[in-house]
Amino acid sequence: METKKIFGERLRELRKEKSINQMQLANALGMTQNSIGMMERGHRGTTIEKLVLLAEYFHVSTDYLLGITDDPAWRGGPWEAEE
């Protein structure tokens, strides 16, 4: 499915721009490194809740992550990690 491929490419690009590895991203979001890797390779999608977490973490729109738009503009409020 094309959406998973675009999502994976954008996720990988955003992670690399932030200079973090898959494990660091996984730990920050309460996910596994394996799930991040599978999403980046386009082998796995994600839940709505995790999609929103990723968008908040990278300050991009969910539409951008899904390939609906090429405009990554964040329109939400400030993101704070839950403790």
Order of alpha helices (4+ residues) and beta strands (2+ residues): alpha-alpha-alpha-alpha-alpha
